[in-house]
Amino acid sequence: MSFIGVLGGMGPAATVDFMAKLVALTPARRDQDHLPVVVVTLPRIPDRSAAILGRGQDPLPALKEGIAMLNRADVGLVAIPCSTSHHWYDELSAASRAPILHIARAAVSRAPRGERALILATRGALASGFFQRELAACEIPFDIPSPDDDQVAVDDCIRLIKAGQPSAAGACLNRVLVNARARDVRTVILGCTELPLAVAHAERHKLRLIDCTLELARYAVEYALQRGWNCV
């Protein structure tokens, strides 16, 4: 039997959200129809964004420890519901026996071609540039938030979700989405796995919101179903 491996805990609520979406996307009528999953949740991994910005401890050794745990579980696929950790995608892929899904590729696959997209993510992920590279590869124009205005609200939204305050986080996200709509943006990539948790507490403002957690889960389910991992 093959398993989906999940390297989570970054943060814990985002991992639970990923698992809920994985279950919801799986066509099942009984327990036995669902996909086998091994979840490693390691909330003590050092802050990924701070490390990229040169302000914190390197999380790569701890990330590799999580991959080693999934290797020992002999998983057939790895999903990491933390966007910023994909800064180290190549290093983690080299350490993993199983292929690792790329969250930015999954999200960008849902973006309409020829329509400018706004990327909302941690400062570290934006500095790393992996979302921008995926969009550029698909010839999709993009914007990022202003660092001293909308990005502050994005930072606050992420922090508040991690602190268990989704209503306050939603207010922060709503401010960013209002500004996006005013700039005639139509597509917004929620490029941090905390951000989708705030959507229920914000207005969508007729925007196309691409949920990176949902798209990562969709890719994982499709990969596993194609290989019959849900068969008893």
DOVEXKOL-951470 format. One record per residue (C-alpha): chain; residue in one letter; residue number from 0; x, z, y. Coordinates in steps of 0.001 Angstrom, whole numbers. Each point is the difference from the previous one (the first is absolute). Example, Ala and Ser with C-alpha at 12.3 -4.5 7.8 and 13.67 -1.06 7.14 Angstrom:
BEGIN
{ch A&aa A&i 0&east 12300&up 7800&north -4500};
{ch A&aa S&i 1&east 1370&up -660&north 3440};
END
This chain:
BEGIN
{ch A&aa M&i 0&east 0&up 0&north 0};
{ch A&aa S&i 1&east 1253&up -851&north 3504};
{ch A&aa F&i 2&east -573&up 2148&north 3047};
{ch A&aa I&i 3&east -161&up -437&north 3762};
{ch A&aa G&i 4&east 2528&up 2357&north 1543};
{ch A&aa V&i 5&east -722&up 1495&north 3414};
{ch A&aa L&i 6&east 2729&up 1550&north 2122};
{ch A&aa G&i 7&east -2015&up 2116&north 2394};
{ch A&aa G&i 8&east -130&up 3121&north 2101};
{ch A&aa M&i 9&east 866&up -1860&north 3232};
{ch A&aa G&i 10&east -2424&up 1397&north 938};
{ch A&aa P&i 11&east -2190&up 1627&north -2625};
{ch A&aa A&i 12&east -3291&up -1089&north 1598};
{ch A&aa A&i 13&east 1182&up -3611&north 83};
{ch A&aa T&i 14&east 840&up 202&north -3706};
{ch A&aa V&i 15&east -3478&up 1328&north -811};
{ch A&aa D&i 16&east -1492&up -2815&north 2093};
{ch A&aa F&i 17&east 2032&up -2560&north -1948};
{ch A&aa M&i 18&east -1164&up 1444&north -3317};
{ch A&aa A&i 19&east -3638&up -23&north 1132};
{ch A&aa K&i 20&east 302&up -3656&north 965};
{ch A&aa L&i 21&east 1762&up -847&north -3261};
{ch A&aa V&i 22&east -2906&up 1520&north -1943};
{ch A&aa A&i 23&east -2644&up -1649&north 2206};
{ch A&aa L&i 24&east 1567&up -3440&north -429};
{ch A&aa T&i 25&east 183&up 246&north -3790};
{ch A&aa P&i 26&east -2983&up -1597&north -1795};
{ch A&aa A&i 27&east -1000&up 2790&north -2359};
{ch A&aa R&i 28&east -3154&up 1422&north -1574};
{ch A&aa R&i 29&east 1641&up 2936&north -1783};
{ch A&aa D&i 30&east 3164&up 2069&north 100};
{ch A&aa Q&i 31&east 1693&up -2172&north -2588};
{ch A&aa D&i 32&east -323&up -3125&north 2168};
{ch A&aa H&i 33&east 2226&up 1414&north 2737};
{ch A&aa L&i 34&east 3696&up -669&north 444};
{ch A&aa P&i 35&east 2616&up 2498&north -1198};
{ch A&aa V&i 36&east 1992&up 1405&north 2907};
{ch A&aa V&i 37&east 2961&up 2337&north 327};
{ch A&aa V&i 38&east 187&up 1644&north 3432};
{ch A&aa V&i 39&east 3084&up 1719&north 1352};
{ch A&aa T&i 40&east -761&up 1788&north 3261};
{ch A&aa L&i 41&east 3061&up 1226&north 1873};
{ch A&aa P&i 42&east -1019&up 1281&north 3449};
{ch A&aa R&i 43&east 3466&up 1480&north 653};
{ch A&aa I&i 44&east 1603&up -3427&north 401};
{ch A&aa P&i 45&east 1583&up 29&north 3477};
{ch A&aa D&i 46&east -1829&up -1783&north 2801};
{ch A&aa R&i 47&east 516&up -3740&north -397};
{ch A&aa S&i 48&east -632&up -1028&north 3594};
{ch A&aa A&i 49&east 2342&up 2626&north 1419};
{ch A&aa A&i 50&east 2752&up -1167&north -2340};
{ch A&aa I&i 51&east -341&up -3654&north 1023};
{ch A&aa L&i 52&east 194&up 1040&north 3661};
{ch A&aa G&i 53&east 3155&up 2041&north -673};
{ch A&aa R&i 54&east -1701&up 3351&north 566};
{ch A&aa G&i 55&east -366&up 1400&north -3496};
{ch A&aa Q&i 56&east 1317&up 419&north -3502};
{ch A&aa D&i 57&east 386&up -3036&north -2260};
{ch A&aa P&i 58&east -3032&up -109&north -2356};
{ch A&aa L&i 59&east 1485&up -2599&north -2343};
{ch A&aa P&i 60&east 1432&up 2472&north -2558};
{ch A&aa A&i 61&east -3381&up 1726&north -302};
{ch A&aa L&i 62&east -1816&up -3338&north -206};
{ch A&aa K&i 63&east 2357&up -1063&north -2784};
{ch A&aa E&i 64&east -691&up 3282&north -1786};
{ch A&aa G&i 65&east -3683&up -894&north 12};
{ch A&aa I&i 66&east 788&up -3458&north -1360};
{ch A&aa A&i 67&east 2105&up 1608&north -2741};
{ch A&aa M&i 68&east -2993&up 2129&north -996};
{ch A&aa L&i 69&east -2150&up -3113&north -263};
{ch A&aa N&i 70&east 2745&up -1724&north -2001};
{ch A&aa R&i 71&east -84&up 2881&north -2471};
{ch A&aa A&i 72&east -3770&up -410&north -265};
{ch A&aa D&i 73&east 612&up -3664&north -890};
{ch A&aa V&i 74&east -2480&up -1359&north 2552};
{ch A&aa G&i 75&east -539&up -3750&north 204};
{ch A&aa L&i 76&east -596&up -250&north 3758};
{ch A&aa V&i 77&east 732&up 2190&north 3017};
{ch A&aa A&i 78&east -2108&up 422&north 3140};
{ch A&aa I&i 79&east 1167&up 2128&north 2925};
{ch A&aa P&i 80&east -2859&up 914&north 2370};
{ch A&aa C&i 81&east 2366&up 687&north 2885};
{ch A&aa S&i 82&east 747&up -3002&north 2165};
{ch A&aa T&i 83&east 3109&up 1306&north 1714};
{ch A&aa S&i 84&east 1756&up 635&north -3319};
{ch A&aa H&i 85&east 58&up -3783&north -486};
{ch A&aa H&i 86&east 2944&up -56&north 2400};
{ch A&aa W&i 87&east 1940&up 851&north -3189};
{ch A&aa Y&i 88&east -1900&up -2482&north -2189};
{ch A&aa D&i 89&east 3096&up -1836&north -1238};
{ch A&aa E&i 90&east 1834&up 3198&north -943};
{ch A&aa L&i 91&east -3059&up 1405&north -1767};
{ch A&aa S&i 92&east -629&up -3276&north -1830};
{ch A&aa A&i 93&east 3590&up 43&north -1241};
{ch A&aa A&i 94&east -547&up 3530&north -1356};
{ch A&aa S&i 95&east -3378&up -734&north -1595};
{ch A&aa R&i 96&east -472&up -1433&north -3469};
{ch A&aa A&i 97&east -3453&up -1232&north 997};
{ch A&aa P&i 98&east -855&up -2346&north 2870};
{ch A&aa I&i 99&east -997&up 1721&north 3242};
{ch A&aa L&i 100&east -2866&up -1413&north 2032};
{ch A&aa H&i 101&east 771&up -596&north 3672};
{ch A&aa I&i 102&east -2649&up 1529&north 2234};
{ch A&aa A&i 103&east 658&up -2295&north 2977};
{ch A&aa R&i 104&east -311&up -3134&north -2130};
{ch A&aa A&i 105&east -3271&up 1289&north -1405};
{ch A&aa A&i 106&east -1388&up 722&north 3472};
{ch A&aa V&i 107&east 1229&up -3218&north 1610};
{ch A&aa S&i 108&east -1603&up -2038&north -2788};
{ch A&aa R&i 109&east -3364&up 966&north 1526};
{ch A&aa A&i 110&east 882&up -1032&north 3560};
{ch A&aa P&i 111&east -1540&up -3277&north 1173};
{ch A&aa R&i 112&east 2525&up -2734&north 755};
{ch A&aa G&i 113&east 324&up -1064&north 3598};
{ch A&aa E&i 114&east -1605&up 3162&north 1401};
{ch A&aa R&i 115&east 2147&up 2570&north 1770};
{ch A&aa A&i 116&east 167&up 3365&north -1768};
{ch A&aa L&i 117&east 726&up 3414&north 1451};
{ch A&aa I&i 118&east 2213&up 2180&north -2219};
{ch A&aa L&i 119&east -701&up 3739&north 79};
{ch A&aa A&i 120&east 2662&up 1974&north -1857};
{ch A&aa T&i 121&east 2557&up 2762&north 420};
{ch A&aa R&i 122&east 2787&up -529&north 2485};
{ch A&aa G&i 123&east 2413&up -116&north -2918};
{ch A&aa A&i 124&east -1906&up -2757&north -1787};
{ch A&aa L&i 125&east -180&up -2041&north 3198};
{ch A&aa A&i 126&east 3726&up 521&north 620};
{ch A&aa S&i 127&east 710&up -1088&north -3578};
{ch A&aa G&i 128&east -1997&up -3174&north 598};
{ch A&aa F&i 129&east -1246&up -689&north -3512};
{ch A&aa F&i 130&east -3588&up -581&north 1139};
{ch A&aa Q&i 131&east 1245&up -2358&north 2703};
{ch A&aa R&i 132&east 2117&up -1928&north -2520};
{ch A&aa E&i 133&east -2920&up -444&north -2384};
{ch A&aa L&i 134&east -2240&up -1241&north 2806};
{ch A&aa A&i 135&east 2679&up -2360&north 1296};
{ch A&aa A&i 136&east 501&up -1392&north -3515};
{ch A&aa C&i 137&east -3711&up -872&north -22};
{ch A&aa E&i 138&east 216&up -1408&north 3541};
{ch A&aa I&i 139&east -2437&up 2610&north 1282};
{ch A&aa P&i 140&east 586&up 1072&north 3620};
{ch A&aa F&i 141&east 1&up 3746&north 601};
{ch A&aa D&i 142&east 143&up 2778&north 2562};
{ch A&aa I&i 143&east 1098&up 3618&north -236};
{ch A&aa P&i 144&east -1269&up 2897&north 2144};
{ch A&aa S&i 145&east 1648&up 935&north 3268};
{ch A&aa P&i 146&east 2454&up 2799&north -852};
{ch A&aa D&i 147&east -1048&up 2316&north 2835};
{ch A&aa D&i 148&east -3754&up -469&north -249};
{ch A&aa D&i 149&east -1827&up -1253&north -3108};
{ch A&aa Q&i 150&east 2875&up 904&north -2330};
{ch A&aa V&i 151&east -270&up 3604&north 1164};
{ch A&aa A&i 152&east -3655&up -31&north -1094};
{ch A&aa V&i 153&east 986&up -1544&north -3355};
{ch A&aa D&i 154&east 2633&up 2716&north -471};
{ch A&aa D&i 155&east -2578&up 2664&north 796};
{ch A&aa C&i 156&east -2521&up -1536&north -2386};
{ch A&aa I&i 157&east 2497&up 80&north -2877};
{ch A&aa R&i 158&east 1078&up 3556&north 817};
{ch A&aa L&i 159&east -3597&up 1242&north 165};
{ch A&aa I&i 160&east -926&up -1530&north -3359};
{ch A&aa K&i 161&east 3009&up 1702&north -1573};
{ch A&aa A&i 162&east -1175&up 3243&north 1616};
{ch A&aa G&i 163&east -3505&up -347&north -1453};
{ch A&aa Q&i 164&east -1760&up -853&north 3278};
{ch A&aa P&i 165&east -1707&up -3358&north -656};
{ch A&aa S&i 166&east -2518&up 207&north 2863};
{ch A&aa A&i 167&east 2720&up 480&north 2601};
{ch A&aa A&i 168&east 2029&up -2741&north -1690};
{ch A&aa G&i 169&east -2985&up -2326&north 248};
{ch A&aa A&i 170&east -215&up 569&north 3741};
{ch A&aa C&i 171&east 3645&up -1051&north 351};
{ch A&aa L&i 172&east -532&up -3113&north -2103};
{ch A&aa N&i 173&east -3143&up -863&north 1932};
{ch A&aa R&i 174&east 1971&up -60&north 3248};
{ch A&aa V&i 175&east 2452&up -2510&north -1490};
{ch A&aa L&i 176&east -2779&up -2204&north -1362};
{ch A&aa V&i 177&east -1826&up -8&north 3346};
{ch A&aa N&i 178&east 3191&up -1219&north 1680};
{ch A&aa A&i 179&east 540&up -2607&north -2714};
{ch A&aa R&i 180&east -3487&up -1383&north 492};
{ch A&aa A&i 181&east 545&up -114&north 3758};
{ch A&aa R&i 182&east 3074&up -2180&north -626};
{ch A&aa D&i 183&east -2109&up -2376&north -2104};
{ch A&aa V&i 184&east 1645&up 1057&north -3266};
{ch A&aa R&i 185&east -2117&up -798&north -3062};
{ch A&aa T&i 186&east 2173&up 1158&north -2919};
{ch A&aa V&i 187&east 1652&up 3408&north -307};
{ch A&aa I&i 188&east 2288&up 891&north -2881};
{ch A&aa L&i 189&east -294&up 3706&north -798};
{ch A&aa G&i 190&east 3624&up 96&north -1103};
{ch A&aa C&i 191&east 320&up 3709&north -725};
{ch A&aa T&i 192&east -1892&up 1548&north -2898};
{ch A&aa E&i 193&east -1229&up 2857&north 2199};
{ch A&aa L&i 194&east -1793&up -2350&north 2384};
{ch A&aa P&i 195&east -2796&up -1092&north -2375};
{ch A&aa L&i 196&east -971&up 3651&north -348};
{ch A&aa A&i 197&east -793&up 88&north 3719};
{ch A&aa V&i 198&east -2220&up -3099&north -26};
{ch A&aa A&i 199&east -3098&up 1941&north -1070};
{ch A&aa H&i 200&east 308&up 1964&north 3238};
{ch A&aa A&i 201&east 481&up -2994&north 2316};
{ch A&aa E&i 202&east -1991&up -3050&north 1075};
{ch A&aa R&i 203&east 1106&up -3330&north -1452};
{ch A&aa H&i 204&east -796&up -1923&north 3229};
{ch A&aa K&i 205&east -706&up -3183&north -2017};
{ch A&aa L&i 206&east 3673&up -170&north -970};
{ch A&aa R&i 207&east 1295&up -1193&north -3357};
{ch A&aa L&i 208&east 1807&up 3100&north -1275};
{ch A&aa I&i 209&east 2422&up -675&north -2842};
{ch A&aa D&i 210&east 445&up 3187&north -2027};
{ch A&aa C&i 211&east 3488&up -14&north -1545};
{ch A&aa T&i 212&east -990&up 2675&north -2531};
{ch A&aa L&i 213&east -2972&up -2042&north -1189};
{ch A&aa E&i 214&east 2068&up -3166&north -311};
{ch A&aa L&i 215&east 2749&up 1808&north -1919};
{ch A&aa A&i 216&east -2626&up 1355&north -2385};
{ch A&aa R&i 217&east -1548&up -3458&north -338};
{ch A&aa Y&i 218&east 3356&up -1509&north -962};
{ch A&aa A&i 219&east 639&up 2793&north -2516};
{ch A&aa V&i 220&east -3394&up -420&north -1648};
{ch A&aa E&i 221&east 324&up -3788&north -180};
{ch A&aa Y&i 222&east 3485&up 274&north -1529};
{ch A&aa A&i 223&east -1151&up 2488&north -2636};
{ch A&aa L&i 224&east -3248&up -1776&north -897};
{ch A&aa Q&i 225&east 1806&up -3309&north -466};
{ch A&aa R&i 226&east 2119&up 1747&north -2636};
{ch A&aa G&i 227&east -2900&up 1758&north -1694};
{ch A&aa W&i 228&east 1135&up 3535&north 777};
{ch A&aa N&i 229&east -3630&up 1152&north 120};
{ch A&aa C&i 230&east -622&up -971&north -3629};
{ch A&aa V&i 231&east -303&up 2833&north -2512};
END
